[in-house]
Amino acid sequence: MTGMNRLERWEARTQTFMLVLAFVFLLAFALPIVDPNLPAPVRRTSLVVQDVVWAIFLVDYAYRLVVAPKKWAFVRAHLIDLAAVALPALRPLRLVAALSLLHQAAGNKLRGHVAMYVSAATVMVVTISSLAVLNAERGSSEATITRWQDALWWAVATVTTVGYGDFYPVTLEGRLFAFGLMLCGIGLLGVVTASLASWLLERIADDDSDDGGPDPATAQDVRELSAQVQALRAEVLALRPDGGASPPR
């Protein structure tokens, strides 16, 4: 870790630990939603775990802000981290915070591996959206999404822009989550399409090289070709009867 500042050393040391805590936070929030009949002690324990993990992330963010060489640059570059420690204060938004925590902890590990990053992001978005919608819809008498299996099916259909319509949110909070999931689905499909197109172009370029196709011309190639054309032109002019003299005008 030679040459790293205090912020970089801290993030390198705590990255894996914070990722584990993010998953613990998500599990603690998801259990009471998936099973509303949990015993009261288990439900209370899940709330305590959420509060403890949130406090750890809050301390982590505060320390990184203190040791950051440029405070405002750190805040601007870590807005998702700020949301992760600010949103859990509002319990209805804690699932959004769970996504922020997972993104904060896992983003650096997967950045640079587009396929892995997109796959992990898709799984996270679908899982958390299904929990968020179920949490919002379950209390409504007109709800069509009352089980996590139904919520998960709805999330998959929505993020892939299929939208069968057999399950749909009826509450304002549920529709807001649905709107966010639709935007995520469009963005993820765009990334997948761009990645696939890039991969196909690379394969075509590799196939051309393997088949002995022409390599891209370099500046040296162009100069050599120009010299050859000039020499050929001089030879042609020398073969003319007038010795290459220009005709009178």
BELHUMO-V607598 format. One line per field, one symbol per residue. phi: phi as a letter, one per 30 degrees, with the letter a starting at -180 (. if undefined). A space follows every 50 residues. Layout:
# BELHUMO-V607598
phi = ???
This chain:
# BELHUMO-V607598
phi = .diddddddddddcedddddddddedddddedddbdcdeeddddddddde dddddddddddddddddddbdddddddbddddddccdedcedcddddddd dddddceddcdjcddddddddddddddddddddddddedddcdccbbddd ddddddddddidididbadccddddddddddddddddddddddddddddd dddddddddddidddedcddddddddddddddddddddddediiddddc
